[in-house]
């Protein structure tokens, strides 16, 4: 089940979060899945890219936040 999604600032990637805690990045040009992250915090509630597209963040239960570099 999909919980949220967001596009990267330049529109090249779509990031989705699911109830099982997985973050998936999709190539918007081809529609193919790319990198998958599992931060072991479930359920995920939100996802966002930084304005420059070099970082992403997810929010989980009890205020847990994971921020990571995408390079």
N, CA, C and O atoms as a GROMACS GRO file, in nm:
protein
  284
    1UNK      N    1   0.084  -0.118   0.000
    1UNK     CA    2   0.000   0.000   0.000
    1UNK      C    3   0.088   0.124   0.000
    1UNK      O    4   0.180   0.137   0.081
    2UNK      N    5   0.060   0.213  -0.091
    2UNK     CA    6   0.135   0.338  -0.105
    2UNK      C    7   0.089   0.438   0.000
    2UNK      O    8  -0.031   0.461   0.017
    3UNK      N    9   0.185   0.500   0.071
    3UNK     CA   10   0.153   0.598   0.175
    3UNK      C   11   0.180   0.741   0.131
    3UNK      O   12   0.117   0.834   0.181
    4UNK      N   13   0.274   0.760   0.039
    4UNK     CA   14   0.307   0.894  -0.004
    4UNK      C   15   0.401   0.892  -0.123
    4UNK      O   16   0.462   0.789  -0.154
    5UNK      N   17   0.413   1.006  -0.188
    5UNK     CA   18   0.505   1.017  -0.301
    5UNK      C   19   0.545   1.162  -0.320
    5UNK      O   20   0.477   1.254  -0.275
    6UNK      N   21   0.658   1.180  -0.386
    6UNK     CA   22   0.705   1.314  -0.420
    6UNK      C   23   0.800   1.304  -0.538
    6UNK      O   24   0.868   1.204  -0.558
    7UNK      N   25   0.802   1.411  -0.618
    7UNK     CA   26   0.896   1.420  -0.730
    7UNK      C   27   1.020   1.496  -0.686
    7UNK      O   28   1.013   1.588  -0.605
    8UNK      N   29   1.134   1.456  -0.741
    8UNK     CA   30   1.257   1.531  -0.717
    8UNK      C   31   1.242   1.668  -0.783
    8UNK      O   32   1.162   1.683  -0.876
    9UNK      N   33   1.317   1.768  -0.736
    9UNK     CA   34   1.300   1.904  -0.789
    9UNK      C   35   1.314   1.916  -0.940
    9UNK      O   36   1.243   1.995  -1.002
   10UNK      N   37   1.402   1.838  -1.001
   10UNK     CA   38   1.421   1.847  -1.146
   10UNK      C   39   1.324   1.755  -1.221
   10UNK      O   40   1.319   1.758  -1.344
   11UNK      N   41   1.246   1.672  -1.146
   11UNK     CA   42   1.146   1.586  -1.206
   11UNK      C   43   1.198   1.453  -1.259
   11UNK      O   44   1.123   1.378  -1.321
   12UNK      N   45   1.325   1.424  -1.236
   12UNK     CA   46   1.383   1.300  -1.290
   12UNK      C   47   1.341   1.176  -1.212
   12UNK      O   48   1.331   1.068  -1.269
   13UNK      N   49   1.317   1.192  -1.082
   13UNK     CA   50   1.282   1.079  -0.998
   13UNK      C   51   1.148   1.100  -0.928
   13UNK      O   52   1.109   1.213  -0.895
   14UNK      N   53   1.080   0.991  -0.906
   14UNK     CA   54   0.962   0.988  -0.823
   14UNK      C   55   0.997   0.898  -0.705
   14UNK      O   56   1.042   0.785  -0.725
   15UNK      N   57   0.978   0.946  -0.584
   15UNK     CA   58   1.004   0.866  -0.464
   15UNK      C   59   0.870   0.830  -0.402
   15UNK      O   60   0.782   0.914  -0.387
   16UNK      N   61   0.856   0.702  -0.366
   16UNK     CA   62   0.734   0.655  -0.303
   16UNK      C   63   0.766   0.589  -0.169
   16UNK      O   64   0.874   0.532  -0.150
   17UNK      N   65   0.672   0.598  -0.077
   17UNK     CA   66   0.685   0.527   0.051
   17UNK      C   67   0.565   0.435   0.066
   17UNK      O   68   0.454   0.467   0.022
   18UNK      N   69   0.588   0.321   0.130
   18UNK     CA   70   0.480   0.224   0.148
   18UNK      C   71   0.464   0.190   0.296
   18UNK      O   72   0.550   0.223   0.378
   19UNK      N   73   0.355   0.124   0.328
   19UNK     CA   74   0.326   0.090   0.468
   19UNK      C   75   0.430  -0.006   0.526
   19UNK      O   76   0.447  -0.010   0.648
   20UNK      N   77   0.499  -0.082   0.442
   20UNK     CA   78   0.600  -0.175   0.492
   20UNK      C   79   0.734  -0.107   0.519
   20UNK      O   80   0.832  -0.173   0.553
   21UNK      N   81   0.738   0.026   0.505
   21UNK     CA   82   0.858   0.102   0.538
   21UNK      C   83   0.959   0.117   0.427
   21UNK      O   84   1.068   0.170   0.450
   22UNK      N   85   0.927   0.072   0.306
   22UNK     CA   86   1.022   0.083   0.196
   22UNK      C   87   1.008   0.218   0.125
   22UNK      O   88   0.898   0.269   0.105
   23UNK      N   89   1.124   0.272   0.087
   23UNK     CA   90   1.131   0.392   0.004
   23UNK      C   91   1.184   0.349  -0.131
   23UNK      O   92   1.292   0.290  -0.140
   24UNK      N   93   1.109   0.376  -0.236
   24UNK     CA   94   1.151   0.339  -0.371
   24UNK      C   95   1.167   0.465  -0.455
   24UNK      O   96   1.088   0.558  -0.447
   25UNK      N   97   1.272   0.463  -0.536
   25UNK     CA   98   1.294   0.571  -0.632
   25UNK      C   99   1.269   0.516  -0.772
   25UNK      O  100   1.320   0.410  -0.808
   26UNK      N  101   1.190   0.589  -0.849
   26UNK     CA  102   1.152   0.549  -0.983
   26UNK      C  103   1.209   0.649  -1.083
   26UNK      O  104   1.209   0.770  -1.057
   27UNK      N  105   1.256   0.600  -1.194
   27UNK     CA  106   1.303   0.686  -1.303
   27UNK      C  107   1.180   0.731  -1.381
   27UNK      O  108   1.110   0.649  -1.439
   28UNK      N  109   1.153   0.861  -1.383
   28UNK     CA  110   1.031   0.911  -1.448
   28UNK      C  111   1.040   0.903  -1.600
   28UNK      O  112   0.937   0.907  -1.668
   29UNK      N  113   1.160   0.892  -1.655
   29UNK     CA  114   1.175   0.883  -1.800
   29UNK      C  115   1.139   0.744  -1.852
   29UNK      O  116   1.081   0.729  -1.960
   30UNK      N  117   1.173   0.641  -1.772
   30UNK     CA  118   1.151   0.503  -1.816
   30UNK      C  119   1.042   0.431  -1.738
   30UNK      O  120   0.989   0.330  -1.784
   31UNK      N  121   1.008   0.482  -1.620
   31UNK     CA  122   0.910   0.417  -1.534
   31UNK      C  123   0.964   0.298  -1.459
   31UNK      O  124   0.889   0.224  -1.394
   32UNK      N  125   1.095   0.277  -1.466
   32UNK     CA  126   1.154   0.162  -1.399
   32UNK      C  127   1.195   0.195  -1.256
   32UNK      O  128   1.236   0.308  -1.227
   33UNK      N  129   1.182   0.096  -1.165
   33UNK     CA  130   1.225   0.119  -1.027
   33UNK      C  131   1.376   0.123  -1.019
   33UNK      O  132   1.447   0.056  -1.095
   34UNK      N  133   1.425   0.201  -0.924
   34UNK     CA  134   1.569   0.213  -0.902
   34UNK      C  135   1.604   0.167  -0.762
   34UNK      O  136   1.573   0.054  -0.723
   35UNK      N  137   1.668   0.253  -0.689
   35UNK     CA  138   1.715   0.221  -0.554
   35UNK      C  139   1.597   0.201  -0.459
   35UNK      O  140   1.495   0.269  -0.469
   36UNK      N  141   1.612   0.105  -0.368
   36UNK     CA  142   1.513   0.081  -0.262
   36UNK      C  143   1.584   0.093  -0.128
   36UNK      O  144   1.689   0.032  -0.107
   37UNK      N  145   1.526   0.171  -0.037
   37UNK     CA  146   1.580   0.187   0.098
   37UNK      C  147   1.482   0.129   0.198
   37UNK      O  148   1.361   0.140   0.181
   38UNK      N  149   1.535   0.067   0.302
   38UNK     CA  150   1.453   0.019   0.413
   38UNK      C  151   1.517   0.070   0.542
   38UNK      O  152   1.618   0.016   0.586
   39UNK      N  153   1.459   0.173   0.601
   39UNK     CA  154   1.516   0.237   0.719
   39UNK      C  155   1.469   0.173   0.849
   39UNK      O  156   1.505   0.219   0.957
   40UNK      N  157   1.389   0.067   0.839
   40UNK     CA  158   1.342  -0.005   0.958
   40UNK      C  159   1.261   0.083   1.054
   40UNK      O  160   1.262   0.059   1.174
   41UNK      N  161   1.193   0.183   1.001
   41UNK     CA  162   1.098   0.260   1.082
   41UNK      C  163   0.963   0.254   1.010
   41UNK      O  164   0.946   0.308   0.901
   42UNK      N  165   0.871   0.188   1.073
   42UNK     CA  166   0.742   0.170   1.010
   42UNK      C  167   0.632   0.220   1.101
   42UNK      O  168   0.648   0.212   1.223
   43UNK      N  169   0.526   0.269   1.050
   43UNK     CA  170   0.503   0.302   0.911
   43UNK      C  171   0.562   0.438   0.878
   43UNK      O  172   0.575   0.524   0.965
   44UNK      N  173   0.599   0.456   0.754
   44UNK     CA  174   0.647   0.587   0.710
   44UNK      C  175   0.526   0.677   0.686
   44UNK      O  176   0.423   0.633   0.635
   45UNK      N  177   0.541   0.805   0.723
   45UNK     CA  178   0.429   0.899   0.710
   45UNK      C  179   0.449   1.003   0.602
   45UNK      O  180   0.352   1.055   0.547
   46UNK      N  181   0.576   1.035   0.570
   46UNK     CA  182   0.600   1.143   0.474
   46UNK      C  183   0.738   1.126   0.410
   46UNK      O  184   0.825   1.058   0.463
   47UNK      N  185   0.753   1.191   0.295
   47UNK     CA  186   0.882   1.191   0.225
   47UNK      C  187   0.897   1.326   0.155
   47UNK      O  188   0.799   1.385   0.109
   48UNK      N  189   1.021   1.373   0.147
   48UNK     CA  190   1.047   1.502   0.082
   48UNK      C  191   1.190   1.505   0.030
   48UNK      O  192   1.279   1.439   0.084
   49UNK      N  193   1.211   1.583  -0.075
   49UNK     CA  194   1.344   1.612  -0.128
   49UNK      C  195   1.386   1.750  -0.081
   49UNK      O  196   1.301   1.837  -0.059
   50UNK      N  197   1.515   1.771  -0.065
   50UNK     CA  198   1.565   1.907  -0.041
   50UNK      C  199   1.547   1.987  -0.170
   50UNK      O  200   1.528   1.929  -0.277
   51UNK      N  201   1.554   2.118  -0.159
   51UNK     CA  202   1.530   2.204  -0.276
   51UNK      C  203   1.633   2.181  -0.387
   51UNK      O  204   1.603   2.203  -0.504
   52UNK      N  205   1.756   2.138  -0.350
   52UNK     CA  206   1.858   2.114  -0.452
   52UNK      C  207   1.858   1.970  -0.503
   52UNK      O  208   1.932   1.938  -0.596
   53UNK      N  209   1.776   1.881  -0.443
   53UNK     CA  210   1.764   1.744  -0.487
   53UNK      C  211   1.876   1.651  -0.442
   53UNK      O  212   1.881   1.536  -0.484
   54UNK      N  213   1.966   1.700  -0.358
   54UNK     CA  214   2.079   1.618  -0.313
   54UNK      C  215   2.049   1.538  -0.186
   54UNK      O  216   2.128   1.451  -0.149
   55UNK      N  217   1.939   1.566  -0.120
   55UNK     CA  218   1.903   1.494   0.002
   55UNK      C  219   1.754   1.460  -0.002
   55UNK      O  220   1.674   1.525  -0.070
   56UNK      N  221   1.721   1.357   0.074
   56UNK     CA  222   1.580   1.320   0.091
   56UNK      C  223   1.559   1.292   0.239
   56UNK      O  224   1.654   1.264   0.313
   57UNK      N  225   1.435   1.298   0.281
   57UNK     CA  226   1.401   1.272   0.421
   57UNK      C  227   1.268   1.199   0.427
   57UNK      O  228   1.178   1.223   0.346
   58UNK      N  229   1.258   1.109   0.525
   58UNK     CA  230   1.131   1.042   0.552
   58UNK      C  231   1.097   1.062   0.699
   58UNK      O  232   1.185   1.073   0.784
   59UNK      N  233   0.968   1.067   0.726
   59UNK     CA  234   0.921   1.079   0.864
   59UNK      C  235   0.846   0.954   0.903
   59UNK      O  236   0.766   0.901   0.826
   60UNK      N  237   0.872   0.908   1.025
   60UNK     CA  238   0.809   0.788   1.075
   60UNK      C  239   0.736   0.812   1.205
   60UNK      O  240   0.706   0.927   1.240
   61UNK      N  241   0.707   0.705   1.277
   61UNK     CA  242   0.631   0.717   1.402
   61UNK      C  243   0.711   0.786   1.512
   61UNK      O  244   0.834   0.782   1.515
   62UNK      N  245   0.638   0.848   1.602
   62UNK     CA  246   0.694   0.914   1.721
   62UNK      C  247   0.802   1.015   1.686
   62UNK      O  248   0.899   1.031   1.760
   63UNK      N  249   0.787   1.084   1.574
   63UNK     CA  250   0.878   1.191   1.536
   63UNK      C  251   1.011   1.146   1.477
   63UNK      O  252   1.100   1.229   1.460
   64UNK      N  253   1.028   1.018   1.446
   64UNK     CA  254   1.153   0.972   1.386
   64UNK      C  255   1.166   1.027   1.245
   64UNK      O  256   1.072   1.025   1.166
   65UNK      N  257   1.286   1.076   1.215
   65UNK     CA  258   1.316   1.131   1.083
   65UNK      C  259   1.449   1.074   1.037
   65UNK      O  260   1.544   1.067   1.114
   66UNK      N  261   1.454   1.033   0.911
   66UNK     CA  262   1.579   0.988   0.850
   66UNK      C  263   1.608   1.081   0.733
   66UNK      O  264   1.522   1.104   0.648
   67UNK      N  265   1.730   1.135   0.730
   67UNK     CA  266   1.775   1.222   0.621
   67UNK      C  267   1.899   1.158   0.562
   67UNK      O  268   1.987   1.115   0.636
   68UNK      N  269   1.907   1.152   0.429
   68UNK     CA  270   2.025   1.092   0.368
   68UNK      C  271   2.062   1.163   0.239
   68UNK      O  272   1.978   1.226   0.174
   69UNK      N  273   2.190   1.151   0.203
   69UNK     CA  274   2.244   1.206   0.080
   69UNK      C  275   2.210   1.112  -0.035
   69UNK      O  276   2.217   0.990  -0.020
   70UNK      N  277   2.174   1.167  -0.148
   70UNK     CA  278   2.135   1.087  -0.263
   70UNK      C  279   2.248   1.067  -0.364
   70UNK      O  280   2.229   0.999  -0.464
   71UNK      N  281   2.362   1.123  -0.340
   71UNK     CA  282   2.472   1.107  -0.436
   71UNK      C  283   2.538   0.974  -0.422
   71UNK      O  284   2.633   0.944  -0.495
   0.00000   0.00000   0.00000
